[in-house]
Amino acid sequence: MAQLLLVGGTTWGDVWAMTGMGFGVVFLVLILLVYVLIGFGYFANATPKKSAAPVAQPTVAAQPVASASDKDKAAIAMALYLYYKDVHDEETGVLTIQHNDSSAWHHELNKHL
């Protein structure tokens, strides 16, 4: 069998064959995993479920939905107003990090330098 281009000691035909086999194995494993998961779903749905005697469900007549009170409407309006006005705490953007140079670790480090 004739080898493809041999550059730097690399047979590119073998490289592409191994790449193809790697992709093939990955896709075969993924397909197998899909079938295993479908099988688990079928098994979970096929098992008989123990159930007690059927209970009669009471029928509930449709009731009109209560409308929001004026306080609820005001709270919603204020929330929307603040949201759209982008109201939030103003921050200075300054970091205040206090550094203590006299820590024990700093003292130990200076002894070794």
C-alpha positions as CSV (number, residue, x, y, z in Angstrom):
1,M,0.0,0.0,0.0
2,A,1.4,3.3,-0.9
3,Q,1.8,5.8,1.9
4,L,0.5,9.3,1.7
5,L,2.7,12.3,2.1
6,L,5.4,11.5,4.7
7,V,6.3,14.8,6.3
8,G,8.5,14.9,9.4
9,G,8.1,11.2,10.0
10,T,4.3,11.3,10.0
11,T,2.2,9.1,7.9
12,W,-0.8,11.3,7.3
13,G,-3.0,8.4,6.1
14,D,-2.6,6.7,9.4
15,V,-3.3,10.0,11.2
16,W,-6.6,10.5,9.4
17,A,-7.5,6.8,9.9
18,M,-7.0,7.2,13.7
19,T,-9.0,10.4,13.7
20,G,-11.9,8.8,11.8
21,M,-11.9,5.8,14.2
22,G,-11.9,8.1,17.2
23,F,-14.9,10.1,15.9
24,G,-16.6,6.9,15.0
25,V,-16.2,5.4,18.5
26,V,-17.5,8.6,20.1
27,F,-20.6,8.7,17.9
28,L,-21.2,5.0,18.4
29,V,-21.0,5.4,22.2
30,L,-23.4,8.4,22.0
31,I,-25.9,6.4,20.0
32,L,-25.6,3.5,22.4
33,L,-26.2,5.9,25.3
34,V,-29.3,7.2,23.6
35,Y,-30.7,3.7,23.3
36,V,-29.8,2.8,26.9
37,L,-31.7,5.9,28.1
38,I,-34.7,5.1,25.9
39,G,-34.7,1.6,27.4
40,F,-34.6,3.0,30.9
41,G,-37.5,5.2,30.1
42,Y,-39.5,2.3,28.6
43,F,-38.7,0.2,31.7
44,A,-39.8,2.9,34.1
45,N,-43.1,3.4,32.3
46,A,-43.7,-0.3,31.8
47,T,-43.5,-1.3,35.5
48,P,-46.9,-1.8,37.0
49,K,-47.8,0.9,39.5
50,K,-49.7,0.0,42.7
51,S,-52.7,2.2,43.2
52,A,-55.4,2.3,45.7
53,A,-59.0,2.3,44.9
54,P,-59.9,5.3,42.7
55,V,-60.9,8.3,44.6
56,A,-63.7,10.4,43.3
57,Q,-62.4,13.9,42.5
58,P,-64.8,16.7,43.6
59,T,-65.8,19.0,40.9
60,V,-65.0,22.6,41.4
61,A,-67.1,25.3,39.7
62,A,-65.2,27.9,37.9
63,Q,-64.9,31.0,40.1
64,P,-64.1,34.5,38.8
65,V,-60.6,35.6,39.4
66,A,-60.4,38.3,42.0
67,S,-59.1,41.6,40.7
68,A,-56.1,43.3,42.3
69,S,-56.7,45.9,45.0
70,D,-55.5,49.5,44.7
71,K,-52.6,48.7,47.0
72,D,-51.5,45.8,44.8
73,K,-51.7,48.0,41.7
74,A,-49.7,50.8,43.4
75,A,-47.0,48.3,44.4
76,I,-46.7,46.9,40.9
77,A,-46.6,50.4,39.4
78,M,-43.9,51.5,41.8
79,A,-41.8,48.3,41.1
80,L,-42.1,48.9,37.3
81,Y,-41.2,52.6,37.7
82,L,-38.1,51.8,39.7
83,Y,-37.1,49.0,37.4
84,Y,-37.4,51.1,34.3
85,K,-35.7,54.2,35.9
86,D,-32.8,51.9,37.0
87,V,-32.9,53.2,40.5
88,H,-30.2,51.6,42.7
89,D,-27.6,52.6,45.2
90,E,-24.9,54.9,43.9
91,E,-21.5,53.5,44.5
92,T,-18.3,55.5,44.5
93,G,-16.3,52.8,42.6
94,V,-13.3,53.2,45.0
95,L,-11.9,50.2,46.6
96,T,-10.7,50.7,50.2
97,I,-8.3,47.9,51.0
98,Q,-6.4,48.3,54.2
99,H,-3.0,46.6,54.1
100,N,-1.2,45.7,57.3
101,D,2.5,45.3,56.5
102,S,3.4,44.1,59.9
103,S,1.8,40.6,59.8
104,A,3.7,37.6,61.0
105,W,3.9,36.1,57.5
106,H,5.3,39.4,56.1
107,H,7.9,39.4,58.9
108,E,8.9,35.7,58.2
109,L,9.2,36.5,54.5
110,N,11.5,39.5,55.1
111,K,13.8,37.3,57.2
112,H,14.4,35.0,54.3
113,L,14.9,37.7,51.6
